[in-house]
């Protein structure tokens, strides 16, 4: 899940990430931590297979 805040627009949103690999999550959070955005990635613990 990504919680993002647009500091310029004073708006926030929460996005649920399903089926993403670690690399994809890192890319997503980098995008949400640019320009006027501030983002926080919350990762739920995954069971070992």
C-alpha positions, 0 to 999 in steps of 0.5 A: 500500500502506498500513502501519498500526499500532494503538498502543492494541492493539499491532497492525499490518496491511498493506493493498494498494490496487488501482485507487485514485485519488490522492484516494482514497489521501489519504482512506485515509491520513487515516483511518489517521492518526487516533485511536490509529492511525499509517499510512504510504502507500507509492506505487509509481511509475506509468508515464506513458501 
